Amino acid sequence: MSHFTTIAIEIKNGDLLEKSLQELGYPVKRNTLVRGYLGNSTHAEYVIPMPNAYDIGFRKLGDRYELIADMWGVATNVEELLGAITQQYATNKVLQSAAQQGFAVEQQEILEDGTIRIVIGRWS
């Protein structure tokens, strides 16, 4: 019996997802198996290998990604993990969009409450 749980997330760009995971310090493997209870596994495009053999994966479903993991064995707070990933992904998305539109980052800082503040500008 599989214990895998999936959680829909609002992430569409796999390259930015991978970059965000790496910036948060997670090693990322591409196109491999997510390990779970009693050797069960499932495939995902991006996988964070965990030392206890219960991995966290991200797989494409339609135009978005979903998190897939055996929550019984994942030794981390998934809600906090998703919050950090979503914040880093949003930051990278803003920076990418700004660069594509010719804007430059003038200032970027993390405030005391964890909010990321980005000031962008463009000279005409």
N, C-alpha and C positions, 0 to 999 in steps of 0.2 A: 504494500500500500504506500502510495506516494504522500509525502507531507509537504510538497511544494506549494507555496502560496504566491500569488501574483498580485502586484499593486500597480495600477495604472498611474503613470506620471506624465507631466506636461513637458516632455523633452522630445524634440523632433530631430535634432542634428547629432548623429552619432560621433562625428569627429570632435564636436564641442563637448559632448558627454565624456569621451575618453580624456580629452585635455583637462576637463574639470576634475575628474577623478584623480588624475596624476598630480594636479596642482594641490589637491587635498592630501597627497602623500600615499595614495593607494596604488599598489602595483596592479596593472591591468593586463589581462590576456585577452586576445581576440579570437572569436569563433572557436570556442571550446566548451567543455562540459561544466555545468554547475553541479557540484557534489552535494549530496544530502544524506539522509538517514539510511543506514544499512546498505550503503553503496549505490543507492538510487541516484540517477543523474538526468539532466535535461540540458539541451543545447541553448546557448545564448551568444549574442554577438560580442558582448563585453562582459568579462568576469573578473571579480575581485577574489583572488584565491585567499582563503582564510586558513590560518594554521591548524584549526581544529577539524578540517576536512568538510566543513559546511560553508560553501561559497555563496557569494552574492552575485547574481547575474542581471544583465539588462538585455532584453531581446526586443526586436522590432515587432510591433503589432499594428498593422495599418500604417498610419503616418506618424505614430508615436512609439515611444519605448515603454516597456513595463519592467518593473523590478521583479525578479523571481528568486526565491530562496526558501530553504527549509527553515522556517521561523523557529521551530523547536530547538534547532541546534545553533543558529546564528547567535554568537556571543557579543551582540552589539545592540544598542537602542536604534532600531530601524527608523523611528520617527525623527530622531536627531540626525541620523545619517542622511536621510532624504532631505531634511531642511538644509544641511550643509551643502549637499550636492546641488539642490535646486538654486540656492543662493549663488554658488560659484558658477553654475551654468548660466544663470541670468546675467551675471557680471560679464562673462565671456561673450554672451550674445550681444549685449549692449556695446561692448568694445569692438566686436567684429562689425556690427552694423554702423557704428560711428566711423570706423576706418573706411568702410566701403562707400560712405557718403562724403568722404573728404574731411571729416572732423579729426581733431587731434585731442588726446587726453591732456588736459592742463593740470589736473589734480585728481588723485585717487587716494582715499583713506578709509580706514575701518574705524567707525565711531565706537564709543564705550559700550553701547548697547548691541554691538555686533553688526549694525547697519553699514553697508558699503556706500560711500558717497563718491560719485564720479562727476567731475566737471569737465565738459568737453567744449571745444570752440573751433571756429574756422575763420580764417582771415579771407576777406573778399577781395 
